[in-house]
Amino acid sequence: MYELITANRNYSSWSLRPWVLMRALGIAFQDRIEPFTKPANYDDFRSFSPTGQVPALLHEGRTIYDSLGIALYLADRHTCVWPTDPDARAWAQCAAAEMHSGFSALRNDCTMNVGVRVTPKPMSEALKANIARLRELFEDGLSRFGGPFLAANRLTAVDAFFAPVAFRIRTYGLDVGAGQAWVDTMLAHPAMLDWEQQALAESWREVGHEAELRACGAITADYRTG
């Protein structure tokens, strides 16, 4: 049995990726939450991950860390992780890698917080470029591979890697053009709805993440009930 260690549902975009992938694909796992409870969690998280970060996957005595490392490990064991079509699979792997290594302005200027809505501060040119690239990627994947997901008619790893972006787009009201169809599909997926329900109910508030949120813009609604 896999054991997947993740953090707060509201904040942890990296945790969301393998969690939603495994839930959507029906890959059974023990769900373990280690929340962000203070500004620095490195020493505590080192007890289960060499990087001191989440997510981490424990399996057969191994610790698999980093969301990309987890996706690659799962793909060796489950053929459903990537699209079966060779062209779609190649595109999906490139897009997932691009998401994993890029979009720094989006990460910094639109931090993930599932339970709120925000009017963003004036966008930097870097953020505008990130959003334009998202629009291009989403529209390319949907038009080339037929949707409703980015590279197939079902959720695969590339959708999981962009899953935090779907929440960010809704939180900040970002315009991704025709790519909004993918956003709507993702937000309606049962695994995403489950994550969102947990996010709204959780009681953890970590001061650093909350400060980052306020720096991103004006909070117009907060649906968190925990």
N, C-alpha and C positions, 0 to 999 in steps of 0.2 A: 504494500500500500504506500502510495506517495503521501508525504506530509508537506504541505505548502505553508510557509510562514510569510505572513503579510502584515501590513500596518493599517492605520486608520483608513476607513472607507472614504471619508471626506477628502483627505489630503493625498493619499499615496498612489500617485499615478503609476509608478513602476510596479507596485503590487497588483494593480488592476489587470495588467496585461496577462500574466500567466493564469490568474484566477479566472478571468472571464473566458479565456481560451479553454481551460480544462472543464469548466462548467458547461460551456456551450457544446463541447465535443463529447461530453459524457465520460470524461476520464476521472475516475473516482479518486478522491484524495481526502486526507484529514486536514481540516481547515484550522489553522492556528494563527491567532492574531497577537502580535506584539506591538502595542500602540506607541506612537510618539507621545511621550508624556512630559518631555522637557526639551530645551533647545538642542542639547547634544545627547544622542542616544548611542553613540559609537561604541563605548565600552560595554554597555549592556548587550548590544546586538552582536558583538564579537563572540558572545557565548554560543551562537549558532551559525554565524557566517564569518568567513575570513575578512570580508570587506567591511564588516560592521554596518551593513545595510540590508534592507529588504528589497525584493523578495529573495527567499532561499527555498530550495526544494530538497527535502531529505528523502533518499531512496536507496535501499539496500546498502546502507553504510556509507553512502556518498553524500556530500553536500554540493549541490549544484546551485551556483549563485549567478545573479544578474539575469534580468528578464530575457535577454537574448540567449544566454547560455542555457536557460531553462527550456526555451522554445526549441533550440537545437537538440537538446537531450530528449525531449518528448518526441520530436520528429523522427529520431532514430528508432522509436518504439511504437509509434502510432502513425500510420500512413495518412490519417485525416488532418494532420496539422497544417500541411500546405495544400494548395490546389493540385489536382491530379494532372490537369493539362500542362504540358511542359512550358508553353509560352506564358500562361498565367502564373505558374509557379516561379519562373524566373523573374517576372515583373514583381510579384508579391515579395520575393526575397529581397530584391533591390529596394523596394519601397519601405519595407520593414527596417532594413539597415539604415536607410536615409532618415527615418523617424528616430531610430535609436541614437544616431550620432549627431543629428542636426536640430533645427528649429529652436535654437537657444533663446531667441527673442520671445517666442511664444511661451516657452517654459517660464521665463523670468517675468514677463509682463502680464501673463494670464495664468497665474498659478492655479492649480486644480483645487476647487472646493465645490463638491457636488451639490451641497444644500443651499447655495445662495445664488442670487442674481446680481450682476454688477454692471454699472455703466462705466466702461473702461476710460482711463485717462487718455489724453491725446496720443495717438499711436506714433511710435517711432518709425522711421523708414525701414528699419530691420524687421519690425513686426509686420508692417504692410507687405514686405517681401515674403515673409513666412506665410502669411495668409494667402497671398497670390499663388504661392507654390502649392499650398494645400488644395486650393480650388482646382489647380491644374492636375494634380495627382488624382483627386477624387473623380473628376470628370473623365480623365483618361481611363482609369480602371473601370468605371461604370460603362463607358461607351465601348471599350474593347472586349470586355468579358461578360457583358450582359446583365450584371447586377443580380439581386439587389445589394450584394456585398461587393467589396472592392475587386475581388479577383475570381469570384465564383458565385453560385447561387446559394451558398451556405457560408457561415462564418469560418474563416481560417486565421492563421497567425497574423497575417497583415492587418486584418480588421482588429484583432486584439491589440496590436501595437499602436493603432490609432484610436483605440477606445477612449483613452483619457482626453484625446482631442475632441471627441464628440461631446463630452461633458463640458469642456472648456468653451466650445462654440456656443452651447446653450447658455452657460453662465454669463458670458460676456457679449452675447448677441452678435457674434462674428459672421460676416457674410462670405459664404463659400460657394455661392452660385448654385449651379445644378448639383453640386456635391451635398447640398442639404438633404437630398433624397437618401443618401447613405447615412447621414447623421440621424435622420428620423428612423430609419430601419434599425440602426444600432440602439438608439435610446428605447425602442420598443422591444428589444430582444429580452426574453425572460431572464437571462443571466445578468444583463445590465440593470434590469428592473430590480432584481434581487440585491445587487450591490447598492443601488440607490436607496432602497428601503432600509438597508442596514446603515448607510451613511446618515440618513435623516434621523435615525433612532439613536445613534451613538452619542454618548455624553462627553467624550473627550474634547477638550479645547486646548490646543497647544499654542502658547503665546507667540512663538516665532512664526508659525504658519498663519496665525490670525493677523499678525502684523504685515506679513507679505501680502495677504489678501487686501488689506486696507490700502496698501501702497499701489495696488493695481487699478484702483478706481473707487467709485462711490457705490456702496452696497445698497441696493434698492429693495431687496427682499431676502429674508432668511427663513427657510422652511425646515430647519433643523429643530427637532422636537425633543431630543435627548438632553 
